[in-house]
Amino acid sequence: YPADTTFIVYFFECWNSDNWDPLSFGQDYDFSRPFFEQFGDFLKKVPRPSLEGSQNINCPFTNYTWESKNCYLSPSTMYCENVAYSKSMEKSKDCYDCFQVIGSQLCYECMNCERCNNSNFLMDSHDCIDSSFLFDCRNCISCFMSSNLRNKSFVIENVQYSKEEYLERVKAYKLPTHAGLESAKKRFWEIAENAIHKFARVHHIVNSTGDNIYNAKNCKACFEIHDIQNLRYVVRGFNVKDSMDLYGTDDEDLTYENINSGLYSSLIKFCADSHTSCIDTRFCSYVRSSSNLFACISLRNKKFCVFNKQYPENEYNKLVSKIVEHMDEMPYVDSKNRVFKYGEFFPPEISPFGYNETAAREYFPRLKHQILAEGFKWRESEEKKYAVTMSPERVPEIATVEKSVLEEVIGCEHENRCDHQCSYAFRLIPDELQFYQKMQLPIPHLCPNCRHYERLVHKNPITLWPRKCQCAAEKSENGIYKNAVTHSHGKDPCPNVFQTSYAPDCPEIVYCEQCYNAEVV
């Protein structure tokens, strides 16, 4: 929360203590005002935690983080250690500048990867070791600048070499230097674009659509999830079933229209940041281990409360029924004349944040005038006045770097002229410098925010389009990729259609599962 927020924010340990009573903020329901108007005012009265997460060690600057240690500026992180400048990480250790990585160690600039080790710049790859610049590779050891590999070693640009030749050729790329790494990155994205892309990153699914999902059954338009069943429109979660319209969820069922819910919960509806053994909570924020709550904030281990006021069970049930009826009879109407009755999530007008402060901007990029026209808030960036002591072109190469670089304020190469929420300048943390030295990587010239948005450029949107397979018998439709084998459709173009997160105008070569498997499996 920014310093000038109108909401009451407590340091997490204070918020989570017994030194204050959330019930002391309890109030009666006012049937003369719309529900969401009342709740918007109530949100500004009850203290909320500064950050979301628990059971962490030395993770003071990362949000939505659970059971992790020594993590820094890495939101949406679970069961990780020594992770920095990353997002959506699970069960990983010693990783920097990564996105959606699971069960990996010593990784740098990896995206959508699982069980990888000592590797850099991997995308959509699993079970790879000692490798760099791989797209859609599986079970590879010491491979470089390649795509669609399976069970290979000592391969560069999809050409097999001996171990000695491989090491000499990789050395020629001069990866420890900034210029060498930038040149390799440019070549890698060319290779990735010209590779074949499976229509969706899905594994072990039944009757399901979406992207980045595995172990799924009966799921529609879901993204970044695993071990799920009977879901619709869910992003980022696992171990969930019989639910719909969720973002950030795990270990729950029978839930609807929530953000950051789960952890052994059920029957949660229209809630934000409410989790951990909750049952039958509606329109709540930051509640824990509670049941039968309606429009409550920051309650823990409570039952039968409305607006943080305790009621006997029978009175609670009667009051909630009356409020639901009142929400339909006197709905909230926002500044864009949108009507919010019972069954709708919170109106954006009562959000604590501007659109550009949230993850929404990463999934659905919008300009300021578009956001304001849609009725969302927008927060102006604070003016950056850092005294830069080292310009990016003066950053030393890793071979000559000294610890004194930790005292420098390094200017970001973008100089806040981008749309990446550039911080204008940044500093290295000691563990970060040690990581670069160990991995023989150059010090970056972009701030962490800009590096994050550079990764997002290569991430597909959470949108599906109907498309046809681009396999045209012997080659791809654009003639760039030449098939290695004859496919089941013979000399005719593949007739298969599917839903995919690759937009119709994207340059990537998109194959159906059958054609893709014929080439790479």
N, C-alpha and C positions, 0 to 999 in steps of 0.2 A: 504494500500500500504506500502511495506517496505521502510525503510529510503533511500535505495540506488536505488529506482525505477528511470527509465529513463523518466517517465511521469510526467507532471506538475500537482500537486495536490493542490487544494485550500480547506481550511476549509469550510464546507458546507455553513455556513452563508455568507462567503465572495463570494463563487462561486454563490450563489443565489442572490447576491445584484446587484445593478446597477452601482457599482464602477469600472466596467471594461466592455469592449465591445467585445463580441465574434466575431463580424463582422470584427474587426481589424485584425483577423488572416486569413481573406479570401484570397484565391489564385485561379489562373486560372487552368483549367484542362489541363494536359499535355498529348496529344495524342501520344507521343513517348514512354510512359511508361505504363505498365499494371496498371489497376485501383487499385488493392489491394496493389501493391507496393507503389503507391502514398498515399493511405489512411493510410497505416502503418506508413509512415513518418508523415502524418498529425496528427495522434493520439498523437504523442509525442510533438506536438507544442501547442495544445489548452488545457487550464486548464480543469480539471475534478474535481468533488467533492470528498472529502475524504471518505464520507459514503453516502449511498443511503437511502432516506426516507424523511419524512416531518411531520410537525405538531406534533412533539414529545415534551415531557417535561421531562427533566432529563434522557435522554437516550443517553449519549455521547459515550458509548462503545458497541453499537449494530448496525448492518448493516441491510439494507432492512427492515426497521421498520417504520410503519406509525401510526399516531394518537394514540400513546401510552405514558404511563407515568411510570417513575421509572423502566425501564427495563434495564437489564444488560447482556451483552454477550448472546443475544438471537436473532439470525438473523431470518428473514422472519416472523416478528411478526406484527400483526395488531389489533388495538383496545384493547390493553392489559394494565394491570397495575400491578406493583410489580411482574415482571416475571424475572427469572434469569436462566442462563445455560440451556436454552430451545431452541427449534427450531420449526418453522411452527406452531405458536400459533395464535389463533383468539379469540377475545372477552373473554379473561380469566384474572383472577386476583389471586394474591398470589400463584403462581405456580413456582416450582423449578425442574430443571432436568426433563423436560417433552418433549415430541415429538409428534407433530400433535394432539394437544388438542384444542377443541373448546368449548366455553361457560361454562368453569369450574372454580372452585374456591378452594383454599387450597388443591392443589394436588401436589404430589411428585412422581417422577419416573413413570409417566403414559404415555402410548403410544396409539395413535389411539383411543382417548376417546372423548366423548361429553357429556356435561351437567352433570358432576360429581362434588361432593363436599366433602371436608374433607376426602380424600382418598389417598392411597399410593399403588404403584405397581399394577396399573390396566392396562390391555392390551385389546384392541378391546372391550371396554365396554362403555355402555351409561347409563345415568340416575341412577348412583349409589351414595350412600351417606354413610359416616362413614364406609367405607370398605377398605380392603387391600388384595393384592395378588389374584386378580380375572382375569380370562381369559374369554372373550366372555360372559359377563353377562349383563343383562338388568334389570333396575328398581329394584335394590337390595338395601336393607338398612341393615347395620351391618352384612355383610357377609365376609368370610375370607377363603383364600386358597382353592378356588373352581373354577369350570369351567362350562360353558354352563348353568348358572342359569337364571331363569326368575321369577321376582316378588317374591323374597324370602327375609327372614330376619333370622338372627341368624343361619347361616349355616357355617360349617367348613368342608372342604374336602368333600363337597357335602352331608354332613350328618346334619340333622336338630337337633337343640338343643333348650333348653329353654334359655331365656335371661341370667339367672344366670349362667347356665352351659357354655354358649357361652363366657361370660366375663372372667370366670375363665380359660378356655382353651386357649383363646387368650393371657392372661397374662403369661401363661406358656411358650410361645415362646420367651419371654424376648426381644421384639423388640427394646426397647430403648438402648440396648447394641449392639456393633458392631458385636460380635460373634453371638448373637441371630438373628440379621437381616441377616447376611450372610447365616446362616443355613436356614432361612425361604426362602430366594431368591433361594437357590439351590432346595429346595423342590417344590417351585412354578413352576420353569421351567420344572421339571419333570411332574407335573400335567398338565401344558399347552401342553406339547408335547404329552401326552397320551389322551388329550381331542379330540373331533371331531372338525375339522376345516372346515368351509364353504369354498367352492372352491374359493370364492372371497368375499371381504368385500364390497358388493354392496347393495344399497337400492333404490327402486323406479327407476329402469332403464328400458329402452326399446331399444332393438336392440343395446346393447353396451357391450364392453369387457374392462377389465382392473381390477384395484384394488383400494380400498379406494375411491369409487365414489358413489354419490347418486344424485338423481334428474337429470338423464341423459337420453338423447334420441339420437340415431344414432351416437354413439361415439365408436371409435375403438382404442384399446391399450392406454387408458388414465389412469392416476394415480393421486391420491391425489387431486381430484377435485369435485366440486358440482355445481348444477344448471347450466347445460351446454347442448348444442345441436349442432349436426352436427360437431363433432371434430374428429381429427386424431392425435395421437401421442402427447398428451399434458400432462405435469406434473406440478402439483401445480397451481391451479387456480380456479376461480369461476365466474359465470355470463358471460360466453363466448359462442359464437356461430359462426358457419361457418368459422372455422379456423383450422390451421394445424401446427404441429412442433413448439410447444411453451414450454417454461419453465418459470414459475412465471408470471401469467397473471390474470387479472380480468377486468370485465366490458368493453369488446371490441368485435368486430366482424370483419370478413373479413381480418384476419391477418395471417401472414405466416413467419416461420423461425425467431422467436424473442426470446430474453431473457429479462425478466422483462419489459413487456409492458402492456398497458391497461389504466385503470382509464379513462373511457369514450372516448376511441379512436377507430379508424377504419382505415382499409387499411394501416396498418403498415407492412412493409416487410423488412427482413434482418437487424433488428435493435437490439441494446443492450441498456438497461436502458433508453428507450425513451417512455414516457407516458404522461398522463394528457392532455386530449383533443387534441390529435394529429390526423391528417388526412393525408393520402397519404404521408408518409415519408418512404424513402428507404435508406438502408446502413447508418443509423445515430446512434449516440451515445450520450446519455444524453441530448436529446432535449425535450422541454416542450411546450405545448400549441401552436403548430405550424402546418403548413400544406404545402404540396408541397415542401418538402425538399429532397435533394439527397446528400449523403455523407457529412453530416454536424455534427458538434460536439458542444454541450453546448449552442445551440441557444434556445431562449425563445421568444414566440410571434412573430415569423417570418414566411414569405412566400416566395416561389420562390427563394430558395438559393441552390447553388452548392458549396461544399467546403467552406462554410461560406461566399460566395460572393453573393450579391443580384443581381437579374436580373429582367427585365420586364417579365410578364407572357409568352408572345409569345416566347421570347428568351430562357427562362427557358425550355419550352417544347421542343424546337428544340435541345437545348444542351443535355438534358437528353436522348432524342432519339439517338443522335449521340454517347453518352457515352455507352449506352446499346449495340449498334452495335459494338463499339470498344472493349468492354469487351469480346465479342464473337470472334472477329477477333484477338485480342492480349490478350489471357487469362493469368492469373497469374499461374505459375507452381512452386510448393513448392519443398523443398529439397528431398521429397519422390516421386517426379514426378507426384504428383496429380494436376489435372488441375482444376482451379477455373474460371468458366465463369459467366455470368449473371445468377442469380437464385441460386447461392451458398452462404451460410453464410460465414462470415469472416474466412480466413485461421487461423489455430491455431498458426502459426508462428508470427502473429502480435498481439496475445493476450497480455494484460498487465500482465498476471499471469502464473505461472507454474501450471501444472495439479494438483499437490498435494496441491496447495493453494486454490483450488476451491471445490465446492460441487460435481463436477463430480466424484471426488475420492470416495465420499460416495455412489454414485449410481453404479459406475463401478470401483471397487478397482483394481488397477494395481501396479506392482512393477516398480521401477525406470527404469530398463533396458527395460521393456515392453513399458513404456511411451516414452522413447527416440526413440525406434525402430519405434513407430507409428508417430513420428514427432511432439510430444508435448514437451513443456518446462518442466523442473523440477527444483524446487528451493530447494537447500540444507538447512537443518534446521540450525538455528543459535545455536551455542554452549551455553548451559545453565550453568551459573555460579552463580546461586542463593546460598546464604549462608543459608542452612536449619537450623532452630533453633529448630524444633520439628519433630522427625521421626514419621512415621505413627503409629507405635506401642505404642508411648507415647501420642497419642491424647486422651484426657480424655473422659470418658463417659458423656453423656449429663446431667446426674443427678449431676455430680460434676464439670461441666465446669464453668469457670469464664470468665469475659469479657477480661481478659488479653490474652486469646487465640487469640484475634483479632490482637495482635501484633506479633504473631508467623508466621514464614515462614514454612509451613508444607511440608514435603517431600512427593511426590507422591509415592505410593506403587510400581508402575511400574518402577520407576527410569529411565525413558526414554529408557527402553529396549524393548518397544512394538512398534507397527506400528500405534499408535494412535495420532501422533503429540503431544506426552506427553510434558507438560510444565515443568516437573521435580519437580516443587514446586508450591505451591499456598497459597493464603491467604483467610481467610473468610471475607466477608463484613458484617457490623453490621446487616443489615436486614436479611441476611442469617442465622446468629446465632439465632436471635429472632424466625425465622421460625422453625428451628430445635427444639428449646425449646418449642415452642407452640405445635408442632406436636409430641413431644417426639420421635425424631429421632436421631440416633447417627451421629456424625460428620463424613463425608466420609473420606476415606483414599486414594482416587484417585483424581487427578486434574480434572477440568471440561472437558478438552478434552478427557481424558481417559474414563470418565463417559459417555460422548456422544457416543463414539465409542462402549462402552459396550452395549448401547441401540441398536445401529445399527445392532449388531449381530442378534437381534431378529426381524429385519425388512426384509420383503420380497423384492427381487429385482424388478426393473421396467422392468420385462421381463415376457412374457407369454409362457407357454408350453401347448400343447394338452395332456390331461390326461383323464383317466377313473375313475369313482367313485369307491372308495375303500370299499364301503358297500358290504359285501358278505353274504347278507340275515340276519342271526341272529347276526353276529359279523362283525367287520372290517376285512379286509384281513389279517392283522397281528395277529388277535385274541386278541388284547389288549382291545378294546372297545366292550362291549356287548350292543346290541341295546335294548332299553326299550320297543319298540312296533314293530309290524309287518309292514313292508313297502309295498308300492304298488306293488313292483316287487316280493313279496311273498318269496318263498324259493330259488329263483334263485339270483345270484349276480346282482347288479344293472347294467344295460347296458348303463347308461348315460355317455356321454363324454362332455368335456368342455375345455375352456382355463383358465389357472390359473397361478398365480405367485408363486405357490409352485412347486419347481423343482421336476422332476421325482424321484430323489434320496433322497429327504428330508424325515426325520423320521416322520413328522406329518401325522395324519390320515385325509385325505381329502375326504369330502362327497359332492355330488351334492346338489343343493338347495332343491330338494324334500326330499331326505333322511335326510339332515340336519334339515329341518323344522319338519319332523316327530318326531325327537328326542328332539328338544329344544323349539319349538314354542307352 
